[in-house]
Amino acid sequence: MTLPPNFQAIFRNAIDLNRYSNSVARRIINIYNDIIIDAVNQLQTIDELSAPVKAARLRAILAQLKESLATWAGDSTEITALELQGLAELQSEFVEDQLRRALPAAGRDMVRTVEISPQFAQSVVTTDPTQVNVVALSDDLFAAVQGAPQTFSLTAAKGATITLPNGQVIQKAFRGLAESQAERFNSVVRQGLLTGEPTPDIARKLRGRLDFGEEGKTVKQLALSGGELTKMANYQVVSIVRTSINQVANAASQQVYEANQDITKKYRYTATLDSRTSAICRALDGREFEYGKGPTPPQHFGCRSTIVPVIDYEDLGFEPPRPGKRAAKGGMVDSDTNYGQWLLDQGAAQQQEVLGNKAPYFRLLARKYGARDAMAKLVRDDGSEVTLEQLRRRYGATQER
């Protein structure tokens, strides 16, 4: 079984999805930041008021902020749902097209398509997995409208099984963020006023260097320019959006692959080859699984991994293509390069950056078991890593040979 020769396009797709998530997150972040900036500006107008009036005005500002953030949470949920619905449809079409391109012309008609339920993304962002039976009715209606039950479809019930890595649905995540930030604003302001901190100083602490309409900045620049009420919240929005986009893109991809198991019966878990790759994705990179029976991205918040189909060219009666290339920090590498081999090729300095004091053990294990198995021995499938003491007990001396 072989990876398709055009699978570089799948990596470009993964990179573009990351950029797309930045775009969606920035829309949501800008609305949030403007709400905080407006509240901070109102806060700066209360200095000259008498004590009773000042207290009443502060209560009004806090109440309005809480209401505005609650509205923002609802709007952010709807924005995300609309974007995810469009993404699911586009991603399924992209993957279908890539499967066709991976086959000789004579076999391209074999590729089956996948239908996307109109309620799929709404279910992803709002439906608790325990309510899967509740959304089954919408799936029945979807099948009826289509004229017959859909064998290959991304349904609302399937959407309901998708949650963020902490088990929350997106709606709850935005709502929780809104509530916690309103409480944080209240705490910072009251603490500052009690200690006699000047209002302009409190304002700077809350908003940082941000102003209205920061349209030209990236999400990272927005976060770095922020204060206590914007910086961390901006990072959390990016994490929620990026993770949900990765989830839906991979769900759509996997659904297409599952619909075409006469072409591809397994997928390869494929991580980004750089120093920021998480422990769990380092361990899973390059491993192959049957559809529906193995781990899929995202395995954690902000996950950048993807899945690549493994095609049974011989069983289909076609000549296997020559191996392709995959993207990595510093350029393209052979498609069969796994994370362990890539890291071994980077040298001691990069290994130290990624693995810290475990780097000498990695080199020792790579000589004994090979780079891929060495990485697996350092990192379990669940992302947990062995300690130095465990390595000493298992493998003894680490002298470089």
LINHU-V776720 format. One record per pair of residues at least 12 apart in sequence whose C-alpha atoms are under 8 Angstrom apart, sorted by the first residue. I is the first residue (numbers start at 0). GAP is how many residues later the second one is. Records with the same first field share a line. If there is no record, write none. Layout:
I = GAP, GAP
//
This chain:
0 = 309, 310, 311, 312, 313
1 = 308, 309, 310, 311, 318, 319, 321
2 = 305, 306, 307, 308, 320, 321, 332
3 = 98, 305, 306, 307, 317, 319, 320
4 = 97, 316, 317, 318, 319
5 = 92, 95, 96, 318
6 = 91, 301, 317, 318, 319
7 = 316, 317, 318, 319
8 = 89
9 = 298
10 = 295, 315, 316
13 = 290, 291, 292
16 = 228, 229
17 = 224, 286
20 = 217, 220, 221, 224
21 = 196, 197, 216, 220
23 = 56, 59, 217
24 = 194, 212, 213, 216, 217
25 = 192, 193, 212
27 = 48, 209
28 = 190, 205, 208
29 = 183, 184, 185
30 = 41
31 = 37, 40
32 = 177, 179, 197
33 = 177, 178, 179
34 = 30, 33, 34
35 = 29, 170, 171, 193, 194
36 = 170, 173, 174, 175
38 = 22, 23, 26
39 = 163, 166, 167
40 = 162
41 = 19
42 = 15, 18, 156, 160
43 = 155, 156, 159
45 = 12
46 = 152
61 = 120, 123, 124
64 = 117
65 = 112, 113, 116
68 = 109, 110, 113
69 = 105, 108, 109
71 = 106
72 = 98, 101, 102, 104, 105
73 = 97, 100, 101
75 = 98
76 = 48, 49, 93, 94, 97
79 = 45, 161
80 = 40, 41, 43, 44
81 = 39, 40
83 = 37, 161, 164
84 = 33, 35, 36, 37
86 = 158, 161, 162
87 = 28, 33, 160, 161, 164
88 = 27, 163
90 = 158, 161, 162
91 = 21, 22, 160, 161, 163, 164
92 = 20
94 = 158, 161
95 = 15, 16, 17, 160
98 = 12
103 = 214
110 = 149, 152
111 = 144, 147, 148
112 = 39, 143, 146
113 = 38, 39, 40, 141, 142, 145
114 = 35, 37, 38, 39
115 = 37, 38, 39
116 = 22, 25, 36, 37, 38, 39
117 = 24, 38
118 = 19, 36, 37
119 = 34, 35, 36, 37, 38, 39, 40
120 = 35, 38
121 = 34, 37
122 = 12, 33, 34, 36, 37
123 = 32, 35, 36, 37, 38, 39, 45, 46
124 = 44, 45, 46
125 = 34, 43, 44, 45, 46
126 = 33, 42
127 = 32, 33, 40, 41
128 = 31, 32, 33, 34
130 = 29
131 = 25, 28, 29
132 = 24
134 = 21, 22, 25
135 = 20, 21
137 = 18
138 = 16, 17, 18
151 = 103, 104, 107
152 = 102
153 = 98, 101
161 = 85
163 = 76, 79, 80, 137
164 = 133, 134, 135, 136
169 = 70, 74
172 = 67
173 = 63
176 = 56
180 = 48, 52
183 = 45
184 = 21, 44
187 = 14, 18
188 = 13
203 = 23
204 = 22, 23
205 = 20, 21, 22, 23, 24
206 = 19, 20, 21, 22, 23
207 = 17, 18, 19, 20, 22
208 = 16, 17, 18
209 = 12, 15, 16
218 = 15, 19
219 = 15
221 = 12
222 = 12
238 = 62, 63
239 = 61, 62
241 = 59, 60, 61
242 = 55, 57, 58, 59, 60
245 = 51, 52, 57, 58
246 = 50, 51
249 = 46, 47, 56, 57
253 = 37, 53
256 = 34, 52
257 = 33, 34
262 = 48, 49, 50, 53
263 = 45, 46, 47, 48
264 = 25, 26, 45, 46, 47
265 = 22, 23, 24, 25, 43, 44, 45
266 = 21, 22, 23, 24, 40, 41, 42, 43
267 = 17, 18, 19, 20, 21, 39, 40, 41, 42
268 = 15, 16, 17, 18, 19, 20, 26, 27, 36, 37, 38, 39
269 = 14, 15, 16, 17, 35, 36, 37, 38
270 = 13, 14, 15, 33, 34, 35, 68
271 = 32, 33, 55, 56
272 = 54, 55, 56, 66, 69
273 = 54, 55
274 = 75, 78, 79
275 = 78
277 = 25, 105
278 = 100, 104, 105, 106
279 = 19, 99, 100, 101, 102, 103, 104
280 = 18, 24, 102
281 = 57, 58, 93, 97
282 = 56, 92, 93, 96, 97, 98, 100
283 = 97
284 = 53, 54
285 = 50, 51, 52, 53
322 = 12, 13
337 = 34
338 = 33, 36
339 = 31, 32, 33, 34, 35
340 = 30, 31
343 = 19, 22, 27
356 = 31
357 = 30
359 = 38, 39, 40
360 = 30, 37
361 = 12, 13, 16
363 = 34, 36
//
